[in-house]
Amino acid sequence: MINLTTVGRTFFSFSIIGMATQQLFYPVFRNLFVPETPSWLANPEIWVYLFSLFLIGSSVMILFGKNKNVPLILGLVFIILFLIAHVPYRLSQDLNNLGVWTIAIKCLTFAGGAFVAAGCMSSAQAENVNSAWVSFSDTLTPVGALLFSLMLIAFGTDHFLYTTGVSRLVPEWIPFKVFWTYFSAVALIGSGTAILFRIRPQLIAILAGIMILIWVFVLHLPGALAEPETGSSHALTSTFHALGFSGIAFMVAGLLRQKPEVLSYKRVFGGKK
């Protein structure tokens, strides 16, 4: 049987490695990490290089499941970036346009994906570690799945709010673009709701992962390859985003199959199961 957590960790790791590699060749922060480089940041290219190497190193560790603390730290870094970079930037934009929060929500979701990745790893590395840190880390894994669920619901809602813009992403050879936009909206909202409220969550998470993976090859990758400078393109970055989300879905499904107690809400609201 396919090890879904391994597949998910692979997709998630490669998505971050892909974005970090883009940053190494085109030394500008990808907007998922930092939406706008601060004017006060001295020598920003150096920070881009250092951050990219951190992302690649962390992702390799996640890929091989070497240390449970690595994805936890990575997730906390994403949370910090969300709070100090995305929130102030988004608040400076048109607050009536919910679409400006799309990238910020993606950053938060990648934080959740890192927490889920930590839950996929053995707790053997937690031995001799401060018990408060272990308890804190155990709480973050179900929070990661929760963030992923909320992202699916939010993006499905965006499909209804911005139907015209989203429908443009559908390739020309696919008819009934608006229909597929609405279909995707219902699928995203339904998937997020089912995982959130534990309604056949393992099956739904697998189907969500497959659906998003199909979008990688049908929607995102062709658009990225059509751009002249693929390495720097936002279309390729969006491809990595989708690959990462697919990976998170498979990790959630794998955990629900192998050790569902790791995703129990009791870890968040009522202590360990």
TAMO-V512612 format. One record per backbone hydrogen bond with DSSP energy under -0.5 kcal/mol. CO is the residue of the C=O (numbers start at 0). NH is the residue of the N-H. E is the energy in kcal/mol with one decimal. If there is no record, write none. Layout:
CO,NH,E ; CO,NH,E
This chain:
1,3,-1.2 ; 2,6,-2.1 ; 3,7,-2.9 ; 4,8,-2.7 ; 5,9,-2.2 ; 6,10,-2.5 ; 7,11,-2.7 ; 8,12,-2.7 ; 9,13,-2.6 ; 10,14,-2.0 ; 11,15,-1.6 ; 12,16,-2.6 ; 13,17,-2.3 ; 14,18,-1.8 ; 15,19,-2.6 ; 16,20,-2.4 ; 17,21,-1.9 ; 18,22,-1.8 ; 19,23,-1.5 ; 20,24,-1.8 ; 21,25,-2.8 ; 25,27,-3.3 ; 29,32,-1.6 ; 29,33,-2.1 ; 37,40,-1.2 ; 39,41,-0.7 ; 40,43,-0.6 ; 42,45,-0.9 ; 42,46,-1.2 ; 43,47,-2.3 ; 44,48,-2.4 ; 45,49,-2.6 ; 46,50,-2.6 ; 47,51,-2.3 ; 48,52,-2.3 ; 49,53,-2.1 ; 50,54,-2.5 ; 51,55,-2.5 ; 52,56,-2.7 ; 53,57,-2.6 ; 54,58,-2.5 ; 55,59,-2.3 ; 56,60,-1.9 ; 57,61,-2.2 ; 58,62,-2.8 ; 59,63,-1.9 ; 60,65,-2.3 ; 61,64,-0.8 ; 66,69,-1.0 ; 66,70,-0.7 ; 67,71,-1.0 ; 68,72,-2.6 ; 69,73,-2.6 ; 70,74,-2.7 ; 71,75,-2.1 ; 72,76,-2.1 ; 73,77,-2.1 ; 74,78,-2.1 ; 75,79,-2.4 ; 76,80,-2.5 ; 77,81,-2.4 ; 78,82,-2.1 ; 79,83,-3.0 ; 80,84,-2.1 ; 80,85,-1.9 ; 81,86,-2.5 ; 84,88,-1.3 ; 85,89,-3.3 ; 86,90,-2.4 ; 87,91,-0.9 ; 88,91,-0.7 ; 89,92,-1.5 ; 92,94,-0.8 ; 93,96,-1.6 ; 95,97,-0.8 ; 96,99,-1.6 ; 97,100,-1.7 ; 98,101,-1.7 ; 100,104,-2.6 ; 101,105,-1.8 ; 102,106,-2.2 ; 103,107,-2.1 ; 104,108,-2.2 ; 105,109,-2.3 ; 106,110,-1.7 ; 107,111,-2.0 ; 108,112,-2.6 ; 109,113,-2.1 ; 110,114,-1.9 ; 111,115,-2.3 ; 112,116,-2.4 ; 113,117,-1.8 ; 114,118,-1.5 ; 115,119,-1.0 ; 116,119,-0.5 ; 116,120,-0.6 ; 117,120,-1.1 ; 121,124,-0.6 ; 122,125,-1.8 ; 123,126,-1.5 ; 125,128,-1.8 ; 129,133,-1.8 ; 130,134,-2.5 ; 131,135,-2.3 ; 132,136,-2.7 ; 133,137,-2.3 ; 134,138,-1.4 ; 135,139,-1.2 ; 136,140,-0.9 ; 137,141,-0.6 ; 138,142,-1.1 ; 139,143,-2.3 ; 140,144,-1.7 ; 141,145,-2.1 ; 142,146,-2.5 ; 143,147,-2.0 ; 144,148,-2.2 ; 145,149,-2.4 ; 146,150,-2.0 ; 147,151,-2.1 ; 148,152,-2.0 ; 149,153,-2.7 ; 150,154,-2.9 ; 151,155,-2.1 ; 152,156,-2.1 ; 153,157,-2.1 ; 154,158,-1.5 ; 155,159,-1.0 ; 156,159,-0.6 ; 156,160,-2.1 ; 157,161,-3.1 ; 159,162,-0.6 ; 161,165,-2.4 ; 162,166,-2.6 ; 163,167,-0.9 ; 164,167,-0.5 ; 165,168,-1.8 ; 166,169,-1.1 ; 170,173,-1.6 ; 172,174,-0.6 ; 175,179,-2.0 ; 176,180,-1.9 ; 177,181,-2.5 ; 178,182,-2.8 ; 179,183,-2.4 ; 180,184,-1.9 ; 181,185,-2.4 ; 182,186,-2.4 ; 183,187,-2.8 ; 184,188,-2.6 ; 185,189,-2.8 ; 186,190,-2.5 ; 187,191,-2.7 ; 188,192,-2.5 ; 189,193,-2.5 ; 190,194,-2.5 ; 191,195,-2.3 ; 192,196,-2.5 ; 193,198,-2.9 ; 194,197,-0.6 ; 197,199,-0.8 ; 199,203,-2.3 ; 200,204,-2.6 ; 201,205,-2.0 ; 202,206,-2.5 ; 203,207,-2.6 ; 204,208,-2.4 ; 205,209,-2.4 ; 206,210,-2.7 ; 207,211,-2.5 ; 208,212,-2.0 ; 209,213,-2.3 ; 210,214,-1.8 ; 211,215,-1.5 ; 212,216,-1.3 ; 213,217,-2.5 ; 214,218,-2.3 ; 214,219,-2.2 ; 215,220,-3.1 ; 218,222,-1.0 ; 219,223,-2.2 ; 220,224,-2.6 ; 221,225,-1.2 ; 223,226,-1.1 ; 227,229,-0.8 ; 228,231,-0.9 ; 228,232,-0.8 ; 229,232,-0.9 ; 232,236,-1.4 ; 233,237,-2.5 ; 234,238,-1.5 ; 235,239,-2.0 ; 236,240,-2.2 ; 237,241,-2.5 ; 238,242,-2.3 ; 239,243,-2.3 ; 240,244,-2.4 ; 241,245,-2.5 ; 242,246,-2.1 ; 243,247,-2.2 ; 244,248,-2.2 ; 245,249,-2.1 ; 246,250,-2.3 ; 247,251,-2.6 ; 248,252,-2.4 ; 249,253,-2.6 ; 250,254,-2.5 ; 251,255,-2.3 ; 252,256,-1.4 ; 253,257,-2.8 ; 254,258,-2.1 ; 258,261,-2.0 ; 259,262,-1.3 ; 260,263,-1.2 ; 263,266,-1.4 ; 264,267,-1.0 ; 264,268,-2.9 ; 265,269,-1.8
